[in-house]
Amino acid sequence: MKDKQIKIEKTIFYMLLLLVMVYRGVILFKYSFYYVDDDQALMWYGTVSFAHFWYGCLMDLKQEYVKAKAMAPTKKLREDYDYRLFIIEKALRK
């Protein structure tokens, strides 16, 4: 039962990660037609205009992991959430 819950949590995490990657690809594809060439589109895509969105996503994900860690039934699951929170905090410090 515990291993099953860990697998479900990891599956959800990887599905969210995949969703974010697909979303970034769609945005890049959509806005690349507004520019003269691909380099100009990539330069625009990398600007600060999306920084607030990704920062908000990380903060939301961090809050969800803090809630999940508080309700985690096993030590292994809490350690997994600790690791994920560490990675998110490390990304937010950059």
HTML snippet that shows the backbone in 3Dmol.js (N, CA, C, O; Angstrom):
<script src="https://3Dmol.org/build/3Dmol-min.js"></script>
<div id="view" style="width:600px;height:400px;position:relative"></div>
<script>
const pdb = `
ATOM      1  N   MET A   1       0.827  -1.194   0.000  1.00  0.00           N
ATOM      2  CA  MET A   1       0.000   0.000   0.000  1.00  0.00           C
ATOM      3  C   MET A   1       0.870   1.255   0.000  1.00  0.00           C
ATOM      4  O   MET A   1       0.590   2.208  -0.728  1.00  0.00           O
ATOM      5  N   LYS A   2       1.932   1.256   0.823  1.00  0.00           N
ATOM      6  CA  LYS A   2       2.811   2.425   0.901  1.00  0.00           C
ATOM      7  C   LYS A   2       3.569   2.623  -0.405  1.00  0.00           C
ATOM      8  O   LYS A   2       3.690   3.742  -0.904  1.00  0.00           O
ATOM      9  N   ASP A   3       4.079   1.523  -0.952  1.00  0.00           N
ATOM     10  CA  ASP A   3       4.799   1.615  -2.220  1.00  0.00           C
ATOM     11  C   ASP A   3       3.882   2.077  -3.339  1.00  0.00           C
ATOM     12  O   ASP A   3       4.301   2.811  -4.234  1.00  0.00           O
ATOM     13  N   LYS A   4       2.645   1.647  -3.285  1.00  0.00           N
ATOM     14  CA  LYS A   4       1.676   2.045  -4.303  1.00  0.00           C
ATOM     15  C   LYS A   4       1.434   3.551  -4.242  1.00  0.00           C
ATOM     16  O   LYS A   4       1.327   4.206  -5.279  1.00  0.00           O
ATOM     17  N   GLN A   5       1.347   4.100  -3.036  1.00  0.00           N
ATOM     18  CA  GLN A   5       1.134   5.531  -2.880  1.00  0.00           C
ATOM     19  C   GLN A   5       2.345   6.310  -3.380  1.00  0.00           C
ATOM     20  O   GLN A   5       2.191   7.358  -4.008  1.00  0.00           O
ATOM     21  N   ILE A   6       3.539   5.812  -3.111  1.00  0.00           N
ATOM     22  CA  ILE A   6       4.755   6.466  -3.591  1.00  0.00           C
ATOM     23  C   ILE A   6       4.780   6.458  -5.117  1.00  0.00           C
ATOM     24  O   ILE A   6       5.129   7.460  -5.741  1.00  0.00           O
ATOM     25  N   LYS A   7       4.410   5.330  -5.716  1.00  0.00           N
ATOM     26  CA  LYS A   7       4.384   5.247  -7.174  1.00  0.00           C
ATOM     27  C   LYS A   7       3.371   6.227  -7.751  1.00  0.00           C
ATOM     28  O   LYS A   7       3.631   6.858  -8.776  1.00  0.00           O
ATOM     29  N   ILE A   8       2.221   6.357  -7.101  1.00  0.00           N
ATOM     30  CA  ILE A   8       1.200   7.292  -7.573  1.00  0.00           C
ATOM     31  C   ILE A   8       1.719   8.725  -7.483  1.00  0.00           C
ATOM     32  O   ILE A   8       1.536   9.511  -8.412  1.00  0.00           O
ATOM     33  N   GLU A   9       2.367   9.067  -6.365  1.00  0.00           N
ATOM     34  CA  GLU A   9       2.916  10.408  -6.200  1.00  0.00           C
ATOM     35  C   GLU A   9       3.982  10.701  -7.250  1.00  0.00           C
ATOM     36  O   GLU A   9       4.005  11.791  -7.822  1.00  0.00           O
ATOM     37  N   LYS A  10       4.856   9.744  -7.504  1.00  0.00           N
ATOM     38  CA  LYS A  10       5.895   9.951  -8.508  1.00  0.00           C
ATOM     39  C   LYS A  10       5.283  10.078  -9.898  1.00  0.00           C
ATOM     40  O   LYS A  10       5.735  10.891 -10.704  1.00  0.00           O
ATOM     41  N   THR A  11       4.264   9.284 -10.178  1.00  0.00           N
ATOM     42  CA  THR A  11       3.587   9.372 -11.475  1.00  0.00           C
ATOM     43  C   THR A  11       2.961  10.744 -11.662  1.00  0.00           C
ATOM     44  O   THR A  11       3.067  11.338 -12.735  1.00  0.00           O
ATOM     45  N   ILE A  12       2.313  11.246 -10.625  1.00  0.00           N
ATOM     46  CA  ILE A  12       1.706  12.581 -10.708  1.00  0.00           C
ATOM     47  C   ILE A  12       2.781  13.638 -10.927  1.00  0.00           C
ATOM     48  O   ILE A  12       2.600  14.548 -11.736  1.00  0.00           O
ATOM     49  N   PHE A  13       3.895  13.526 -10.214  1.00  0.00           N
ATOM     50  CA  PHE A  13       4.986  14.481 -10.377  1.00  0.00           C
ATOM     51  C   PHE A  13       5.510  14.480 -11.812  1.00  0.00           C
ATOM     52  O   PHE A  13       5.691  15.541 -12.409  1.00  0.00           O
ATOM     53  N   TYR A  14       5.752  13.294 -12.363  1.00  0.00           N
ATOM     54  CA  TYR A  14       6.277  13.216 -13.720  1.00  0.00           C
ATOM     55  C   TYR A  14       5.246  13.668 -14.760  1.00  0.00           C
ATOM     56  O   TYR A  14       5.613  14.219 -15.797  1.00  0.00           O
ATOM     57  N   MET A  15       3.980  13.440 -14.488  1.00  0.00           N
ATOM     58  CA  MET A  15       2.938  13.921 -15.406  1.00  0.00           C
ATOM     59  C   MET A  15       2.885  15.449 -15.396  1.00  0.00           C
ATOM     60  O   MET A  15       2.718  16.065 -16.448  1.00  0.00           O
ATOM     61  N   LEU A  16       3.024  16.065 -14.222  1.00  0.00           N
ATOM     62  CA  LEU A  16       3.063  17.523 -14.140  1.00  0.00           C
ATOM     63  C   LEU A  16       4.284  18.081 -14.866  1.00  0.00           C
ATOM     64  O   LEU A  16       4.198  19.087 -15.570  1.00  0.00           O
ATOM     65  N   LEU A  17       5.411  17.417 -14.686  1.00  0.00           N
ATOM     66  CA  LEU A  17       6.624  17.841 -15.367  1.00  0.00           C
ATOM     67  C   LEU A  17       6.461  17.743 -16.878  1.00  0.00           C
ATOM     68  O   LEU A  17       6.873  18.645 -17.608  1.00  0.00           O
ATOM     69  N   LEU A  18       5.864  16.658 -17.348  1.00  0.00           N
ATOM     70  CA  LEU A  18       5.614  16.494 -18.774  1.00  0.00           C
ATOM     71  C   LEU A  18       4.649  17.560 -19.282  1.00  0.00           C
ATOM     72  O   LEU A  18       4.831  18.096 -20.375  1.00  0.00           O
ATOM     73  N   LEU A  19       3.631  17.864 -18.497  1.00  0.00           N
ATOM     74  CA  LEU A  19       2.668  18.896 -18.874  1.00  0.00           C
ATOM     75  C   LEU A  19       3.351  20.249 -19.019  1.00  0.00           C
ATOM     76  O   LEU A  19       3.054  20.995 -19.952  1.00  0.00           O
ATOM     77  N   VAL A  20       4.253  20.570 -18.115  1.00  0.00           N
ATOM     78  CA  VAL A  20       4.985  21.837 -18.196  1.00  0.00           C
ATOM     79  C   VAL A  20       5.843  21.873 -19.457  1.00  0.00           C
ATOM     80  O   VAL A  20       5.888  22.893 -20.145  1.00  0.00           O
ATOM     81  N   MET A  21       6.521  20.773 -19.766  1.00  0.00           N
ATOM     82  CA  MET A  21       7.352  20.736 -20.967  1.00  0.00           C
ATOM     83  C   MET A  21       6.520  20.876 -22.235  1.00  0.00           C
ATOM     84  O   MET A  21       6.920  21.573 -23.167  1.00  0.00           O
ATOM     85  N   VAL A  22       5.374  20.222 -22.276  1.00  0.00           N
ATOM     86  CA  VAL A  22       4.492  20.337 -23.446  1.00  0.00           C
ATOM     87  C   VAL A  22       3.982  21.762 -23.577  1.00  0.00           C
ATOM     88  O   VAL A  22       3.926  22.308 -24.679  1.00  0.00           O
ATOM     89  N   TYR A  23       3.609  22.369 -22.447  1.00  0.00           N
ATOM     90  CA  TYR A  23       3.120  23.744 -22.467  1.00  0.00           C
ATOM     91  C   TYR A  23       4.187  24.693 -23.000  1.00  0.00           C
ATOM     92  O   TYR A  23       3.888  25.578 -23.801  1.00  0.00           O
ATOM     93  N   ARG A  24       5.417  24.514 -22.562  1.00  0.00           N
ATOM     94  CA  ARG A  24       6.504  25.364 -23.060  1.00  0.00           C
ATOM     95  C   ARG A  24       6.690  25.193 -24.561  1.00  0.00           C
ATOM     96  O   ARG A  24       6.925  26.168 -25.275  1.00  0.00           O
ATOM     97  N   GLY A  25       6.587  23.958 -25.041  1.00  0.00           N
ATOM     98  CA  GLY A  25       6.708  23.714 -26.477  1.00  0.00           C
ATOM     99  C   GLY A  25       5.588  24.365 -27.266  1.00  0.00           C
ATOM    100  O   GLY A  25       5.820  24.912 -28.344  1.00  0.00           O
ATOM    101  N   VAL A  26       4.382  24.308 -26.739  1.00  0.00           N
ATOM    102  CA  VAL A  26       3.236  24.935 -27.420  1.00  0.00           C
ATOM    103  C   VAL A  26       3.419  26.438 -27.476  1.00  0.00           C
ATOM    104  O   VAL A  26       3.184  27.052 -28.517  1.00  0.00           O
ATOM    105  N   ILE A  27       3.835  27.040 -26.374  1.00  0.00           N
ATOM    106  CA  ILE A  27       4.056  28.491 -26.353  1.00  0.00           C
ATOM    107  C   ILE A  27       5.141  28.878 -27.345  1.00  0.00           C
ATOM    108  O   ILE A  27       4.985  29.846 -28.088  1.00  0.00           O
ATOM    109  N   LEU A  28       6.227  28.138 -27.362  1.00  0.00           N
ATOM    110  CA  LEU A  28       7.314  28.424 -28.294  1.00  0.00           C
ATOM    111  C   LEU A  28       6.829  28.297 -29.729  1.00  0.00           C
ATOM    112  O   LEU A  28       7.132  29.152 -30.560  1.00  0.00           O
ATOM    113  N   PHE A  29       6.083  27.245 -30.030  1.00  0.00           N
ATOM    114  CA  PHE A  29       5.562  27.045 -31.378  1.00  0.00           C
ATOM    115  C   PHE A  29       4.601  28.167 -31.762  1.00  0.00           C
ATOM    116  O   PHE A  29       4.663  28.693 -32.873  1.00  0.00           O
ATOM    117  N   LYS A  30       3.716  28.527 -30.839  1.00  0.00           N
ATOM    118  CA  LYS A  30       2.705  29.547 -31.124  1.00  0.00           C
ATOM    119  C   LYS A  30       3.349  30.899 -31.430  1.00  0.00           C
ATOM    120  O   LYS A  30       2.988  31.546 -32.413  1.00  0.00           O
ATOM    121  N   TYR A  31       4.285  31.324 -30.608  1.00  0.00           N
ATOM    122  CA  TYR A  31       4.857  32.651 -30.766  1.00  0.00           C
ATOM    123  C   TYR A  31       6.008  32.708 -31.751  1.00  0.00           C
ATOM    124  O   TYR A  31       6.469  33.798 -32.087  1.00  0.00           O
ATOM    125  N   SER A  32       6.480  31.574 -32.219  1.00  0.00           N
ATOM    126  CA  SER A  32       7.589  31.607 -33.174  1.00  0.00           C
ATOM    127  C   SER A  32       7.154  32.156 -34.529  1.00  0.00           C
ATOM    128  O   SER A  32       8.002  32.589 -35.310  1.00  0.00           O
ATOM    129  N   PHE A  33       5.861  32.150 -34.826  1.00  0.00           N
ATOM    130  CA  PHE A  33       5.391  32.667 -36.107  1.00  0.00           C
ATOM    131  C   PHE A  33       5.325  34.188 -36.137  1.00  0.00           C
ATOM    132  O   PHE A  33       5.171  34.771 -37.210  1.00  0.00           O
ATOM    133  N   TYR A  34       5.437  34.838 -34.992  1.00  0.00           N
ATOM    134  CA  TYR A  34       5.374  36.286 -34.939  1.00  0.00           C
ATOM    135  C   TYR A  34       6.714  36.944 -35.208  1.00  0.00           C
ATOM    136  O   TYR A  34       6.797  38.172 -35.239  1.00  0.00           O
ATOM    137  N   TYR A  35       7.744  36.175 -35.401  1.00  0.00           N
ATOM    138  CA  TYR A  35       9.077  36.727 -35.541  1.00  0.00           C
ATOM    139  C   TYR A  35       9.689  36.339 -36.886  1.00  0.00           C
ATOM    140  O   TYR A  35       9.224  35.429 -37.573  1.00  0.00           O
ATOM    141  N   VAL A  36      10.733  37.055 -37.225  1.00  0.00           N
ATOM    142  CA  VAL A  36      11.379  36.863 -38.508  1.00  0.00           C
ATOM    143  C   VAL A  36      12.065  35.500 -38.585  1.00  0.00           C
ATOM    144  O   VAL A  36      11.944  34.798 -39.589  1.00  0.00           O
ATOM    145  N   ASP A  37      12.769  35.133 -37.547  1.00  0.00           N
ATOM    146  CA  ASP A  37      13.470  33.852 -37.566  1.00  0.00           C
ATOM    147  C   ASP A  37      13.380  33.177 -36.193  1.00  0.00           C
ATOM    148  O   ASP A  37      12.895  33.766 -35.226  1.00  0.00           O
ATOM    149  N   ASP A  38      13.850  31.949 -36.131  1.00  0.00           N
ATOM    150  CA  ASP A  38      13.751  31.164 -34.906  1.00  0.00           C
ATOM    151  C   ASP A  38      14.586  31.743 -33.767  1.00  0.00           C
ATOM    152  O   ASP A  38      14.189  31.679 -32.603  1.00  0.00           O
ATOM    153  N   ASP A  39      15.740  32.308 -34.105  1.00  0.00           N
ATOM    154  CA  ASP A  39      16.595  32.867 -33.053  1.00  0.00           C
ATOM    155  C   ASP A  39      15.901  34.014 -32.330  1.00  0.00           C
ATOM    156  O   ASP A  39      16.005  34.148 -31.111  1.00  0.00           O
ATOM    157  N   GLN A  40      15.197  34.833 -33.090  1.00  0.00           N
ATOM    158  CA  GLN A  40      14.484  35.946 -32.476  1.00  0.00           C
ATOM    159  C   GLN A  40      13.358  35.429 -31.576  1.00  0.00           C
ATOM    160  O   GLN A  40      13.117  35.986 -30.505  1.00  0.00           O
ATOM    161  N   ALA A  41      12.675  34.379 -31.999  1.00  0.00           N
ATOM    162  CA  ALA A  41      11.615  33.795 -31.177  1.00  0.00           C
ATOM    163  C   ALA A  41      12.182  33.203 -29.899  1.00  0.00           C
ATOM    164  O   ALA A  41      11.596  33.355 -28.828  1.00  0.00           O
ATOM    165  N   LEU A  42      13.331  32.521 -30.007  1.00  0.00           N
ATOM    166  CA  LEU A  42      13.949  31.943 -28.821  1.00  0.00           C
ATOM    167  C   LEU A  42      14.422  33.023 -27.852  1.00  0.00           C
ATOM    168  O   LEU A  42      14.335  32.858 -26.635  1.00  0.00           O
ATOM    169  N   MET A  43      14.929  34.142 -28.408  1.00  0.00           N
ATOM    170  CA  MET A  43      15.344  35.240 -27.544  1.00  0.00           C
ATOM    171  C   MET A  43      14.140  35.789 -26.786  1.00  0.00           C
ATOM    172  O   MET A  43      14.241  36.073 -25.592  1.00  0.00           O
ATOM    173  N   TRP A  44      13.016  35.939 -27.456  1.00  0.00           N
ATOM    174  CA  TRP A  44      11.822  36.462 -26.790  1.00  0.00           C
ATOM    175  C   TRP A  44      11.322  35.486 -25.742  1.00  0.00           C
ATOM    176  O   TRP A  44      10.905  35.889 -24.656  1.00  0.00           O
ATOM    177  N   TYR A  45      11.363  34.211 -26.068  1.00  0.00           N
ATOM    178  CA  TYR A  45      10.843  33.199 -25.157  1.00  0.00           C
ATOM    179  C   TYR A  45      11.665  33.121 -23.878  1.00  0.00           C
ATOM    180  O   TYR A  45      11.134  32.768 -22.826  1.00  0.00           O
ATOM    181  N   GLY A  46      12.926  33.439 -23.952  1.00  0.00           N
ATOM    182  CA  GLY A  46      13.789  33.354 -22.786  1.00  0.00           C
ATOM    183  C   GLY A  46      13.785  34.599 -21.922  1.00  0.00           C
ATOM    184  O   GLY A  46      14.507  34.643 -20.926  1.00  0.00           O
ATOM    185  N   THR A  47      13.011  35.601 -22.257  1.00  0.00           N
ATOM    186  CA  THR A  47      13.028  36.850 -21.502  1.00  0.00           C
ATOM    187  C   THR A  47      12.241  36.728 -20.213  1.00  0.00           C
ATOM    188  O   THR A  47      11.687  35.677 -19.894  1.00  0.00           O
ATOM    189  N   VAL A  48      12.208  37.808 -19.499  1.00  0.00           N
ATOM    190  CA  VAL A  48      11.587  37.860 -18.181  1.00  0.00           C
ATOM    191  C   VAL A  48      10.065  37.762 -18.260  1.00  0.00           C
ATOM    192  O   VAL A  48       9.408  37.589 -17.233  1.00  0.00           O
ATOM    193  N   SER A  49       9.501  37.867 -19.449  1.00  0.00           N
ATOM    194  CA  SER A  49       8.045  37.890 -19.565  1.00  0.00           C
ATOM    195  C   SER A  49       7.383  36.619 -19.023  1.00  0.00           C
ATOM    196  O   SER A  49       6.213  36.662 -18.642  1.00  0.00           O
ATOM    197  N   PHE A  50       8.091  35.504 -18.979  1.00  0.00           N
ATOM    198  CA  PHE A  50       7.527  34.269 -18.445  1.00  0.00           C
ATOM    199  C   PHE A  50       8.035  33.943 -17.040  1.00  0.00           C
ATOM    200  O   PHE A  50       7.594  32.970 -16.428  1.00  0.00           O
ATOM    201  N   ALA A  51       8.951  34.747 -16.536  1.00  0.00           N
ATOM    202  CA  ALA A  51       9.565  34.439 -15.242  1.00  0.00           C
ATOM    203  C   ALA A  51       8.533  34.409 -14.125  1.00  0.00           C
ATOM    204  O   ALA A  51       8.582  33.529 -13.266  1.00  0.00           O
ATOM    205  N   HIS A  52       7.607  35.347 -14.123  1.00  0.00           N
ATOM    206  CA  HIS A  52       6.605  35.381 -13.060  1.00  0.00           C
ATOM    207  C   HIS A  52       5.705  34.146 -13.098  1.00  0.00           C
ATOM    208  O   HIS A  52       5.266  33.657 -12.058  1.00  0.00           O
ATOM    209  N   PHE A  53       5.435  33.649 -14.302  1.00  0.00           N
ATOM    210  CA  PHE A  53       4.593  32.458 -14.441  1.00  0.00           C
ATOM    211  C   PHE A  53       5.278  31.240 -13.842  1.00  0.00           C
ATOM    212  O   PHE A  53       4.670  30.501 -13.067  1.00  0.00           O
ATOM    213  N   TRP A  54       6.553  31.025 -14.199  1.00  0.00           N
ATOM    214  CA  TRP A  54       7.274  29.855 -13.709  1.00  0.00           C
ATOM    215  C   TRP A  54       7.542  29.971 -12.214  1.00  0.00           C
ATOM    216  O   TRP A  54       7.527  28.966 -11.502  1.00  0.00           O
ATOM    217  N   TYR A  55       7.787  31.191 -11.731  1.00  0.00           N
ATOM    218  CA  TYR A  55       7.984  31.378 -10.294  1.00  0.00           C
ATOM    219  C   TYR A  55       6.704  31.007  -9.543  1.00  0.00           C
ATOM    220  O   TYR A  55       6.759  30.336  -8.512  1.00  0.00           O
ATOM    221  N   GLY A  56       5.564  31.440 -10.056  1.00  0.00           N
ATOM    222  CA  GLY A  56       4.284  31.095  -9.442  1.00  0.00           C
ATOM    223  C   GLY A  56       4.030  29.594  -9.453  1.00  0.00           C
ATOM    224  O   GLY A  56       3.526  29.043  -8.474  1.00  0.00           O
ATOM    225  N   CYS A  57       4.375  28.930 -10.549  1.00  0.00           N
ATOM    226  CA  CYS A  57       4.206  27.470 -10.634  1.00  0.00           C
ATOM    227  C   CYS A  57       5.051  26.767  -9.579  1.00  0.00           C
ATOM    228  O   CYS A  57       4.581  25.845  -8.913  1.00  0.00           O
ATOM    229  N   LEU A  58       6.299  27.205  -9.427  1.00  0.00           N
ATOM    230  CA  LEU A  58       7.166  26.589  -8.415  1.00  0.00           C
ATOM    231  C   LEU A  58       6.644  26.832  -7.006  1.00  0.00           C
ATOM    232  O   LEU A  58       6.701  25.941  -6.158  1.00  0.00           O
ATOM    233  N   MET A  59       6.137  28.034  -6.752  1.00  0.00           N
ATOM    234  CA  MET A  59       5.602  28.327  -5.418  1.00  0.00           C
ATOM    235  C   MET A  59       4.362  27.480  -5.121  1.00  0.00           C
ATOM    236  O   MET A  59       4.195  26.986  -4.006  1.00  0.00           O
ATOM    237  N   ASP A  60       3.497  27.317  -6.121  1.00  0.00           N
ATOM    238  CA  ASP A  60       2.309  26.470  -5.940  1.00  0.00           C
ATOM    239  C   ASP A  60       2.706  25.024  -5.684  1.00  0.00           C
ATOM    240  O   ASP A  60       2.156  24.365  -4.801  1.00  0.00           O
ATOM    241  N   LEU A  61       3.661  24.538  -6.460  1.00  0.00           N
ATOM    242  CA  LEU A  61       4.123  23.160  -6.296  1.00  0.00           C
ATOM    243  C   LEU A  61       4.771  22.971  -4.918  1.00  0.00           C
ATOM    244  O   LEU A  61       4.596  21.934  -4.277  1.00  0.00           O
ATOM    245  N   LYS A  62       5.512  23.972  -4.479  1.00  0.00           N
ATOM    246  CA  LYS A  62       6.144  23.912  -3.162  1.00  0.00           C
ATOM    247  C   LYS A  62       5.078  23.820  -2.065  1.00  0.00           C
ATOM    248  O   LYS A  62       5.218  23.030  -1.132  1.00  0.00           O
ATOM    249  N   GLN A  63       4.030  24.613  -2.172  1.00  0.00           N
ATOM    250  CA  GLN A  63       2.951  24.570  -1.179  1.00  0.00           C
ATOM    251  C   GLN A  63       2.280  23.197  -1.149  1.00  0.00           C
ATOM    252  O   GLN A  63       1.958  22.679  -0.080  1.00  0.00           O
ATOM    253  N   GLU A  64       2.073  22.616  -2.326  1.00  0.00           N
ATOM    254  CA  GLU A  64       1.448  21.297  -2.385  1.00  0.00           C
ATOM    255  C   GLU A  64       2.328  20.239  -1.716  1.00  0.00           C
ATOM    256  O   GLU A  64       1.825  19.365  -1.011  1.00  0.00           O
ATOM    257  N   TYR A  65       3.647  20.322  -1.937  1.00  0.00           N
ATOM    258  CA  TYR A  65       4.549  19.359  -1.321  1.00  0.00           C
ATOM    259  C   TYR A  65       4.630  19.545   0.193  1.00  0.00           C
ATOM    260  O   TYR A  65       4.767  18.565   0.926  1.00  0.00           O
ATOM    261  N   VAL A  66       4.549  20.784   0.670  1.00  0.00           N
ATOM    262  CA  VAL A  66       4.550  21.014   2.112  1.00  0.00           C
ATOM    263  C   VAL A  66       3.304  20.387   2.735  1.00  0.00           C
ATOM    264  O   VAL A  66       3.388  19.756   3.788  1.00  0.00           O
ATOM    265  N   LYS A  67       2.153  20.557   2.090  1.00  0.00           N
ATOM    266  CA  LYS A  67       0.912  19.944   2.585  1.00  0.00           C
ATOM    267  C   LYS A  67       1.016  18.416   2.558  1.00  0.00           C
ATOM    268  O   LYS A  67       0.640  17.742   3.517  1.00  0.00           O
ATOM    269  N   ALA A  68       1.531  17.882   1.447  1.00  0.00           N
ATOM    270  CA  ALA A  68       1.638  16.427   1.312  1.00  0.00           C
ATOM    271  C   ALA A  68       2.616  15.851   2.322  1.00  0.00           C
ATOM    272  O   ALA A  68       2.397  14.762   2.852  1.00  0.00           O
ATOM    273  N   LYS A  69       3.694  16.578   2.589  1.00  0.00           N
ATOM    274  CA  LYS A  69       4.687  16.101   3.563  1.00  0.00           C
ATOM    275  C   LYS A  69       4.065  16.012   4.954  1.00  0.00           C
ATOM    276  O   LYS A  69       4.352  15.084   5.711  1.00  0.00           O
ATOM    277  N   ALA A  70       3.217  16.976   5.283  1.00  0.00           N
ATOM    278  CA  ALA A  70       2.576  16.971   6.603  1.00  0.00           C
ATOM    279  C   ALA A  70       1.631  15.777   6.759  1.00  0.00           C
ATOM    280  O   ALA A  70       1.407  15.305   7.874  1.00  0.00           O
ATOM    281  N   MET A  71       1.078  15.291   5.649  1.00  0.00           N
ATOM    282  CA  MET A  71       0.123  14.184   5.709  1.00  0.00           C
ATOM    283  C   MET A  71       0.730  12.842   5.316  1.00  0.00           C
ATOM    284  O   MET A  71       0.035  11.826   5.304  1.00  0.00           O
ATOM    285  N   ALA A  72       2.019  12.832   4.997  1.00  0.00           N
ATOM    286  CA  ALA A  72       2.665  11.603   4.527  1.00  0.00           C
ATOM    287  C   ALA A  72       2.672  10.536   5.618  1.00  0.00           C
ATOM    288  O   ALA A  72       3.057  10.807   6.755  1.00  0.00           O
ATOM    289  N   PRO A  73       2.245   9.329   5.269  1.00  0.00           N
ATOM    290  CA  PRO A  73       2.148   8.270   6.281  1.00  0.00           C
ATOM    291  C   PRO A  73       3.477   7.584   6.618  1.00  0.00           C
ATOM    292  O   PRO A  73       3.606   6.977   7.681  1.00  0.00           O
ATOM    293  N   THR A  74       4.456   7.676   5.724  1.00  0.00           N
ATOM    294  CA  THR A  74       5.714   6.953   5.964  1.00  0.00           C
ATOM    295  C   THR A  74       6.907   7.900   5.966  1.00  0.00           C
ATOM    296  O   THR A  74       6.858   8.999   5.413  1.00  0.00           O
ATOM    297  N   LYS A  75       7.964   7.448   6.597  1.00  0.00           N
ATOM    298  CA  LYS A  75       9.199   8.235   6.643  1.00  0.00           C
ATOM    299  C   LYS A  75       9.814   8.355   5.245  1.00  0.00           C
ATOM    300  O   LYS A  75      10.339   9.407   4.880  1.00  0.00           O
ATOM    301  N   LYS A  76       9.744   7.284   4.479  1.00  0.00           N
ATOM    302  CA  LYS A  76      10.311   7.287   3.126  1.00  0.00           C
ATOM    303  C   LYS A  76       9.613   8.331   2.253  1.00  0.00           C
ATOM    304  O   LYS A  76      10.263   9.036   1.481  1.00  0.00           O
ATOM    305  N   LEU A  77       8.315   8.423   2.376  1.00  0.00           N
ATOM    306  CA  LEU A  77       7.557   9.402   1.598  1.00  0.00           C
ATOM    307  C   LEU A  77       7.889  10.824   2.043  1.00  0.00           C
ATOM    308  O   LEU A  77       8.010  11.723   1.211  1.00  0.00           O
ATOM    309  N   ARG A  78       8.037  11.030   3.359  1.00  0.00           N
ATOM    310  CA  ARG A  78       8.408  12.361   3.856  1.00  0.00           C
ATOM    311  C   ARG A  78       9.793  12.756   3.356  1.00  0.00           C
ATOM    312  O   ARG A  78      10.021  13.915   3.010  1.00  0.00           O
ATOM    313  N   GLU A  79      10.713  11.804   3.317  1.00  0.00           N
ATOM    314  CA  GLU A  79      12.058  12.092   2.803  1.00  0.00           C
ATOM    315  C   GLU A  79      12.011  12.418   1.316  1.00  0.00           C
ATOM    316  O   GLU A  79      12.752  13.278   0.842  1.00  0.00           O
ATOM    317  N   ASP A  80      11.152  11.742   0.594  1.00  0.00           N
ATOM    318  CA  ASP A  80      10.981  12.033  -0.832  1.00  0.00           C
ATOM    319  C   ASP A  80      10.466  13.460  -1.025  1.00  0.00           C
ATOM    320  O   ASP A  80      10.947  14.189  -1.893  1.00  0.00           O
ATOM    321  N   TYR A  81       9.486  13.852  -0.209  1.00  0.00           N
ATOM    322  CA  TYR A  81       8.969  15.221  -0.277  1.00  0.00           C
ATOM    323  C   TYR A  81      10.026  16.234   0.147  1.00  0.00           C
ATOM    324  O   TYR A  81      10.103  17.323  -0.421  1.00  0.00           O
ATOM    325  N   ASP A  82      10.842  15.883   1.144  1.00  0.00           N
ATOM    326  CA  ASP A  82      11.938  16.770   1.555  1.00  0.00           C
ATOM    327  C   ASP A  82      12.889  17.020   0.395  1.00  0.00           C
ATOM    328  O   ASP A  82      13.312  18.151   0.156  1.00  0.00           O
ATOM    329  N   TYR A  83      13.218  15.955  -0.320  1.00  0.00           N
ATOM    330  CA  TYR A  83      14.127  16.092  -1.461  1.00  0.00           C
ATOM    331  C   TYR A  83      13.517  16.985  -2.542  1.00  0.00           C
ATOM    332  O   TYR A  83      14.196  17.853  -3.090  1.00  0.00           O
ATOM    333  N   ARG A  84      12.250  16.774  -2.844  1.00  0.00           N
ATOM    334  CA  ARG A  84      11.587  17.600  -3.859  1.00  0.00           C
ATOM    335  C   ARG A  84      11.510  19.061  -3.427  1.00  0.00           C
ATOM    336  O   ARG A  84      11.699  19.963  -4.242  1.00  0.00           O
ATOM    337  N   LEU A  85      11.231  19.292  -2.144  1.00  0.00           N
ATOM    338  CA  LEU A  85      11.211  20.665  -1.629  1.00  0.00           C
ATOM    339  C   LEU A  85      12.595  21.303  -1.703  1.00  0.00           C
ATOM    340  O   LEU A  85      12.724  22.488  -2.010  1.00  0.00           O
ATOM    341  N   PHE A  86      13.625  20.512  -1.421  1.00  0.00           N
ATOM    342  CA  PHE A  86      14.996  21.020  -1.522  1.00  0.00           C
ATOM    343  C   PHE A  86      15.312  21.458  -2.949  1.00  0.00           C
ATOM    344  O   PHE A  86      15.904  22.516  -3.162  1.00  0.00           O
ATOM    345  N   ILE A  87      14.918  20.644  -3.922  1.00  0.00           N
ATOM    346  CA  ILE A  87      15.185  20.974  -5.326  1.00  0.00           C
ATOM    347  C   ILE A  87      14.432  22.232  -5.731  1.00  0.00           C
ATOM    348  O   ILE A  87      14.984  23.091  -6.419  1.00  0.00           O
ATOM    349  N   ILE A  88      13.178  22.348  -5.312  1.00  0.00           N
ATOM    350  CA  ILE A  88      12.385  23.538  -5.657  1.00  0.00           C
ATOM    351  C   ILE A  88      12.994  24.784  -5.011  1.00  0.00           C
ATOM    352  O   ILE A  88      13.110  25.821  -5.664  1.00  0.00           O
ATOM    353  N   GLU A  89      13.384  24.693  -3.736  1.00  0.00           N
ATOM    354  CA  GLU A  89      14.003  25.837  -3.070  1.00  0.00           C
ATOM    355  C   GLU A  89      15.312  26.211  -3.728  1.00  0.00           C
ATOM    356  O   GLU A  89      15.635  27.394  -3.836  1.00  0.00           O
ATOM    357  N   LYS A  90      16.064  25.233  -4.165  1.00  0.00           N
ATOM    358  CA  LYS A  90      17.328  25.483  -4.859  1.00  0.00           C
ATOM    359  C   LYS A  90      17.065  26.230  -6.175  1.00  0.00           C
ATOM    360  O   LYS A  90      17.804  27.144  -6.539  1.00  0.00           O
ATOM    361  N   ALA A  91      16.009  25.829  -6.875  1.00  0.00           N
ATOM    362  CA  ALA A  91      15.660  26.505  -8.128  1.00  0.00           C
ATOM    363  C   ALA A  91      15.172  27.926  -7.877  1.00  0.00           C
ATOM    364  O   ALA A  91      15.434  28.820  -8.682  1.00  0.00           O
ATOM    365  N   LEU A  92      14.474  28.142  -6.785  1.00  0.00           N
ATOM    366  CA  LEU A  92      13.959  29.476  -6.479  1.00  0.00           C
ATOM    367  C   LEU A  92      15.077  30.433  -6.044  1.00  0.00           C
ATOM    368  O   LEU A  92      14.939  31.648  -6.186  1.00  0.00           O
ATOM    369  N   ARG A  93      16.168  29.898  -5.521  1.00  0.00           N
ATOM    370  CA  ARG A  93      17.288  30.759  -5.101  1.00  0.00           C
ATOM    371  C   ARG A  93      18.073  31.308  -6.278  1.00  0.00           C
ATOM    372  O   ARG A  93      18.738  32.336  -6.146  1.00  0.00           O
ATOM    373  N   LYS A  94      18.012  30.652  -7.415  1.00  0.00           N
ATOM    374  CA  LYS A  94      18.813  31.081  -8.578  1.00  0.00           C
ATOM    375  C   LYS A  94      18.329  32.399  -9.128  1.00  0.00           C
ATOM    376  O   LYS A  94      18.888  32.904 -10.102  1.00  0.00           O
TER     377      LYS A  94
END
`;
const viewer = $3Dmol.createViewer("view");
viewer.addModel(pdb, "pdb");
viewer.setStyle({}, {cartoon: {color: "spectrum"}});
viewer.zoomTo();
viewer.render();
</script>
